[in-house]
């Protein structure tokens, strides 16, 4: 289904549901909304035997077409479906107006203890099926950008819940954290490329929660490359997810200050490592690694950094891995006090000679893991074309495989073109080469759209 028709159908569904929640069943606006939805559904099912409407995080996907996130009403509708634990709605040919009317009224009643599916069956609704988006282990559906996006979106939501609980003075829920760590660990093992591409995206709304998830994913990717697996891999991810939890006690005016912090403000900022360790030590079922990493992650290899005057100690391996992931993700993200940096610039900063901040062996392994131009990143070619990196060359990091998205003048191609920048022409020369990384926001291109 084309995007315009898909968006129109979902808007009609959202409007019909909103009408039944606001007005009495006999109100003209309710009847009008149901009629509009019935017309749209019949039209959609005239071209296909069924229509699938899925909800991934705050996004709506209709038959594989992802709808734009710009509309607050669509975001609200997606969240409303999640609250009802609905991940997918399937409409099938033969759907009637009476079924649609019964469907929207059943959905609008949130107080009934009877499961939604049972209530729909009782009302005679046969051509609308509610369900979950099932990702079976070992199937192709368990990999790819849509599966990764679902895992990532759920992880960001859970991170927000954990943060808010700690901020309110409650204990973060280790059970909720464990669920998303299990999912992220599975994704790191089965489809690291798609997950790493998601961590590179800069358009998510809240840096705090995406940073928590990104650091966890990047830390587990590093640990997995060191052959860490199973329970220990998940403990690394858990500790990475919670490394900054002490910042719940840091005033926002300090966290988000656009200018350089004063000495007093920096002293306040530094407290988050001790606060984080205390919060995590008081939380039952919290892995022992978590408070250690929260306490140590701003210590350098020579034990400079903070907290200060801690005596002699050897930094935990997880701490050293998390420190690399933490700084890397912070530098590539736009913050109130600094614009995001390109990957090559970050690499130069982190890899400065004699820099005591990082274990150099682990840093080199991380650079090799991420690649010079990571998969999912936009790049500019010497032809002025814009492309997305789709695969790395096994030995030459300067020559990845790319999917070209625009021509040399910046116009989007009707059909993106896959090419290897390592291929030579008839003269033995390289016709295309990567020149630099490109921020997606500057060219208004969503890289994930081209990684299906």
C-alpha positions as a printed Julia matrix, in Angstrom:
452×3 Matrix{Float64}:
   0.0     0.0     0.0
   1.35    3.43   -0.88
   2.26    5.71    2.01
  -0.49    8.31    1.46
  -3.28    5.71    1.52
  -1.73    3.88    4.46
  -1.49    7.09    6.48
  -5.1     8.0     5.6
  -6.38    4.61    6.77
  -4.53    4.83   10.09
  -5.74    8.4    10.66
  -9.33    7.26   10.1
  -8.84    4.42   12.56
  -7.34    6.77   15.15
 -10.12    9.33   14.64
 -12.88    6.71   14.96
 -11.37    5.37   18.18
 -10.91    8.88   19.58
 -14.56    9.7    18.81
 -15.87    6.68   20.72
 -13.76    7.66   23.73
 -15.04   11.26   23.76
 -18.71   11.02   22.78
 -21.77    8.86   23.31
 -22.36    5.96   20.87
 -25.17    7.82   19.09
 -23.28   11.08   18.61
 -23.09   12.15   14.91
 -19.28   12.51   15.08
 -18.99    8.91   16.24
 -21.14    7.64   13.38
 -19.24    9.79   10.89
 -15.9     8.45   12.12
 -17.04    4.83   11.83
 -18.4     5.46    8.32
 -15.13    7.07    7.23
 -13.11    4.17    8.6
 -15.41    1.62    6.94
 -15.01    3.37    3.58
 -11.23    3.47    3.91
 -10.98   -0.15    5.03
 -13.16   -1.44    2.19
 -11.09    0.56   -0.3
  -7.82   -0.82    1.11
  -9.12   -4.39    1.08
 -10.26   -3.98   -2.51
  -6.61   -4.02   -3.55
  -5.41   -6.71   -1.12
  -6.94   -9.63    0.77
  -5.61   -8.3     4.06
  -3.95   -5.25    5.56
  -1.48   -5.41    8.45
  -1.07   -2.41   10.77
   1.88   -2.81   13.15
   3.21   -0.71   16.01
   6.96   -0.54   16.65
   7.73    1.82   19.53
   6.07    5.12   18.58
   5.95    4.22   14.9
   3.18    2.81   12.76
   3.95    0.39    9.91
   1.29   -0.55    7.35
   2.1    -3.57    5.17
   5.8    -2.81    5.56
   5.44    0.93    4.9
   6.71    3.02    7.82
   4.61    6.15    8.32
   6.31    9.48    9.11
   6.77   10.24   12.83
   5.97   13.94   12.47
   2.34   13.65   13.52
   1.61   13.82   17.25
  -1.74   12.11   16.65
  -0.08    9.05   15.08
   2.45    8.86   17.91
  -0.37    9.1    20.43
  -2.31    6.41   18.59
   0.71    4.07   18.55
   1.23    4.59   22.28
  -2.46    3.92   22.91
  -2.17    0.6    21.1
   0.92   -0.31   23.14
  -0.96    0.48   26.34
  -3.57   -2.04   25.22
  -0.73   -4.5    24.45
  -1.65   -4.51   20.76
   1.3    -4.81   18.38
  -0.59   -5.69   15.22
  -4.07   -5.26   13.75
  -4.95   -7.33   10.69
  -7.95   -6.41    8.55
  -9.2    -9.1     6.17
 -11.44   -8.95    3.12
 -15.14   -9.29    3.99
 -14.91   -6.73    6.79
 -18.27   -5.05    7.46
 -19.29   -1.72    8.97
 -20.92   -3.53   11.91
 -17.64   -5.29   12.67
 -15.77   -2.0    12.51
 -18.29   -0.37   14.83
 -18.0    -3.23   17.33
 -14.21   -3.13   17.05
 -13.79    0.57   17.9
 -16.25    0.37   20.79
 -14.5    -2.68   22.25
 -11.13   -0.91   22.0
 -12.49    2.24   23.61
 -13.55    0.3    26.71
 -10.37    0.02   28.8
 -12.1    -1.03   32.03
 -13.41   -4.44   31.03
 -11.46   -7.34   32.62
 -12.3    -9.59   29.66
  -9.44   -9.95   27.12
  -9.85   -7.9    23.94
  -9.79  -10.95   21.68
 -12.59  -12.64   23.61
 -14.73   -9.51   23.52
 -14.27   -9.16   19.76
 -15.29  -12.77   19.21
 -18.38  -12.28   21.38
 -19.34   -9.25   19.28
 -19.06  -11.27   16.07
 -15.91   -9.56   14.79
 -14.3   -12.11   12.44
 -12.4    -9.96    9.95
 -10.24   -7.98   12.41
  -7.54   -9.88   14.28
  -5.35   -8.49   17.05
  -1.93   -9.9    17.66
   1.7    -9.4    18.45
   4.61   -9.02   16.07
   6.3   -12.34   16.66
  10.02  -12.67   16.01
  10.87  -16.35   16.08
  14.36  -17.47   16.99
  16.22  -18.89   14.05
  13.95  -17.3    11.45
  14.92  -14.54    9.05
  12.45  -12.27   10.83
  14.73  -12.33   13.85
  17.23  -10.21   11.96
  17.04   -7.06    9.91
  16.41   -3.45   10.67
  12.72   -3.83   11.62
  13.48   -6.47   14.26
  16.39   -4.36   15.54
  14.22   -1.23   15.63
  11.6    -3.04   17.72
  14.22   -4.24   20.21
  15.86   -0.82   20.33
  12.59    1.08   20.75
  11.5    -1.15   23.63
  14.92   -0.76   25.23
  14.72    3.05   25.11
  11.25    3.0    26.69
  12.45    0.7    29.46
  15.51    2.89   30.05
  13.18    5.84   30.58
  11.13    3.83   33.09
  14.25    2.81   35.01
  15.53    6.38   35.05
  12.22    7.84   36.23
  11.97    5.27   39.04
  15.44    6.18   40.29
  14.69    9.89   39.98
  11.57    9.45   42.1
  13.67    7.8    44.8
  12.45    4.28   44.02
  14.61    1.32   43.11
  15.0     0.62   39.36
  13.33   -2.64   38.36
  16.1    -5.19   37.6
  13.55   -7.52   36.01
  12.58   -4.92   33.4
  16.24   -4.16   32.71
  17.03   -7.87   32.36
  14.38   -8.32   29.67
  15.82   -5.64   27.41
  19.39   -6.74   28.08
  18.42  -10.26   26.98
  16.96   -8.84   23.76
  19.95   -6.59   23.08
  22.4    -9.42   23.79
  20.55  -11.67   21.35
  20.61   -8.93   18.72
  24.33   -8.28   19.27
  24.98  -11.97   18.67
  22.62  -12.49   15.73
  22.54   -9.15   13.88
  25.11   -6.71   15.24
  25.08   -4.68   12.0
  21.43   -3.63   12.27
  21.71   -2.79   15.97
  24.88   -0.73   15.45
  23.13    1.19   12.67
  20.34    2.11   15.1
  22.78    3.34   17.73
  24.2     5.74   15.14
  20.84    7.41   14.53
  20.6    10.92   15.99
  16.9    11.66   15.6
  15.58   10.02   18.75
  13.96   12.49   21.09
  15.8    12.05   24.36
  19.58   11.72   24.53
  19.59   10.44   28.11
  17.69    7.23   27.35
  19.14    6.56   23.9
  22.62    7.06   25.36
  21.91    4.43   28.03
  20.86    1.92   25.37
  23.64    2.85   22.93
  26.35    2.41   25.55
  24.87   -0.95   26.53
  24.77   -2.17   22.9
  28.26   -0.85   22.11
  29.68   -2.38   25.28
  28.13   -5.78   24.55
  29.41   -5.66   20.97
  32.93   -5.09   22.3
  32.55   -7.82   24.92
  31.19  -10.27   22.36
  34.22   -9.58   20.13
  36.36  -10.61   23.13
  34.41  -13.91   23.27
  32.43  -12.86   26.35
  29.05  -14.58   26.18
  26.13  -15.91   28.16
  25.45  -14.54   31.64
  28.64  -12.47   31.76
  27.79  -10.76   28.45
  24.42   -9.76   29.88
  26.03   -8.47   33.08
  28.31   -6.27   30.95
  25.23   -4.94   29.14
  23.37   -4.4    32.41
  26.26   -2.44   33.95
  26.64   -0.36   30.79
  22.92    0.45   30.7
  22.99    1.75   34.29
  26.41    3.45   34.24
  25.04    7.02   34.4
  22.06    6.39   36.7
  23.58    8.68   39.35
  22.78   11.65   37.11
  19.17   11.44   38.27
  20.42   13.57   41.19
  22.25   16.08   38.97
  20.3    19.33   38.37
  19.17   19.73   34.75
  20.7    23.19   34.57
  24.07   21.54   35.15
  23.47   18.52   32.9
  22.3    20.63   29.96
  24.3    23.81   30.45
  25.38   25.05   26.99
  28.54   26.74   28.32
  31.57   25.43   30.16
  30.81   24.32   33.71
  32.18   26.35   36.6
  34.31   24.56   39.18
  31.33   24.31   41.56
  29.1    22.98   38.78
  31.7    20.42   37.76
  31.99   19.3    41.38
  28.22   18.71   41.34
  28.49   16.79   38.05
  31.25   14.56   39.42
  29.01   13.34   42.24
  27.0    11.19   39.84
  29.55    8.35   39.94
  29.22    7.95   43.7
  25.45    8.51   43.63
  25.09    5.89   40.91
  27.08    3.32   42.86
  24.91    3.92   45.94
  21.66    3.6    43.98
  22.75    0.34   42.36
  24.18   -1.17   45.55
  20.82   -0.59   47.27
  18.87   -2.24   44.44
  18.12   -5.96   44.98
  19.13   -8.41   42.23
  21.48   -5.87   40.69
  24.58   -7.56   39.19
  27.72   -6.83   41.21
  29.37   -5.29   38.14
  26.82   -2.47   37.89
  27.83   -0.34   40.93
  31.52   -0.94   40.15
  31.17    0.41   36.61
  29.0     3.32   37.76
  31.74    4.26   40.24
  34.72    3.74   37.9
  33.62    4.82   34.42
  35.21    8.3    34.6
  38.52    7.0    35.93
  41.41    6.89   33.46
  44.04    4.19   33.12
  46.37    6.11   35.47
  43.44    6.6    37.93
  43.19   10.31   37.17
  39.71   11.58   36.4
  37.08   11.12   39.09
  36.21   10.18   41.78
  39.49   11.44   43.2
  41.83   10.02   45.84
  40.53    6.47   45.69
  43.88    4.81   46.34
  45.4     2.04   44.27
  43.11   -0.22   42.23
  42.9    -2.02   38.93
  40.03   -0.95   36.69
  37.49   -3.63   35.81
  37.48   -4.85   32.2
  33.82   -3.9    31.93
  34.63   -0.38   33.14
  37.27    0.06   30.42
  34.88   -1.17   27.73
  32.02    1.04   28.97
  34.31    4.1    29.1
  35.1     3.68   25.41
  31.43    3.22   24.47
  30.37    6.14   26.7
  32.76    8.69   25.19
  32.27    7.46   21.62
  28.48    7.78   21.79
  28.65   11.14   23.59
  30.96   12.64   20.95
  28.83   11.51   18.01
  25.63   12.93   19.58
  24.45   16.54   19.43
  24.37   18.08   22.89
  23.34   21.56   24.13
  27.0    22.52   24.44
  28.41   20.83   21.3
  27.44   19.56   17.87
  27.98   15.92   16.98
  31.34   14.92   15.53
  32.06   12.68   12.54
  33.37    9.18   13.23
  36.87    9.87   11.88
  37.18   12.99   14.07
  36.06   11.02   17.14
  38.6     8.34   16.35
  41.38   10.91   16.21
  40.33   12.46   19.53
  40.04    9.16   21.38
  43.22    7.76   19.86
  45.53   10.67   20.67
  49.02    9.5    21.54
  49.6     8.87   25.24
  45.92    9.54   26.05
  45.46    7.89   29.49
  41.67    7.85   29.24
  41.41    4.48   27.47
  43.05    1.11   27.37
  44.77    1.37   23.98
  44.45   -2.32   23.13
  40.7    -2.24   23.77
  40.38    1.05   21.89
  42.1    -0.39   18.8
  39.8    -3.39   18.92
  36.8    -1.07   19.17
  37.98    0.96   16.16
  38.34   -2.24   14.15
  34.93   -3.42   15.33
  33.15   -0.21   14.28
  35.1     0.26   11.06
  36.32    3.49    9.53
  32.88    4.1     8.04
  30.38    2.07   10.11
  27.48    0.29    8.45
  24.36    2.48    8.49
  26.29    5.76    8.24
  25.8     8.22    5.42
  28.89    9.19    3.4
  29.78   11.55    0.57
  31.62   10.07   -2.41
  34.22   11.77   -4.62
  31.45   12.02   -7.23
  29.42   14.2    -4.76
  26.86   11.4    -4.51
  25.43   10.63   -1.06
  25.38    6.96   -0.07
  24.75    4.73    2.93
  27.38    2.22    4.0
  25.94   -1.3     3.71
  29.01   -3.5     4.26
  32.68   -3.2     5.1
  35.54   -4.49    3.0
  37.17   -7.4     4.87
  40.67   -5.85    4.69
  40.39   -2.25    3.42
  38.34   -0.01    5.77
  38.58    2.89    3.29
  36.56    1.06    0.62
  33.17   -0.13    1.9
  30.16   -1.34   -0.04
  27.6     1.47   -0.33
  24.09    2.1    -1.59
  24.03    5.36   -3.56
  20.97    7.46   -2.67
  21.47   10.77   -4.52
  23.11   11.96   -7.69
  26.01   14.41   -7.7
  23.61   17.35   -7.37
  21.84   15.98   -4.32
  18.66   14.73   -6.02
  17.33   11.44   -4.64
  17.55    8.53   -7.06
  14.33    6.7    -7.89
  16.16    3.41   -7.35
  19.17    3.42   -4.97
  22.22    1.77   -6.54
  24.37   -0.76   -4.71
  28.07   -0.58   -5.53
  31.45   -1.65   -4.19
  33.9     1.22   -3.87
  36.68   -1.37   -4.14
  35.67   -2.29   -7.73
  38.01   -0.99  -10.45
  36.97    0.21  -13.91
  38.38   -0.97  -17.25
  41.45    1.22  -16.73
  42.18   -0.36  -13.36
  41.13    2.76  -11.42
  38.58    3.26   -8.65
  35.68    5.33  -10.07
  34.19    5.94   -6.63
  35.71    6.56   -3.21
  34.37    7.69    0.18
  35.41   11.25    1.0
  33.71   11.96    4.34
  30.91   11.02    6.71
  27.63   12.98    6.42
  25.19   13.92    9.19
  21.72   12.62    8.11
  20.04   15.76    9.46
  22.01   18.03    7.11
  20.68   16.2     4.03
  17.27   15.19    5.47
  17.76   11.48    4.79
  16.73    8.67    7.14
  19.43    5.99    6.71
  17.24    3.25    8.2
  14.76    3.63    5.36
  17.39    2.21    3.02
  18.5    -0.68    5.21
  15.4    -2.87    4.97
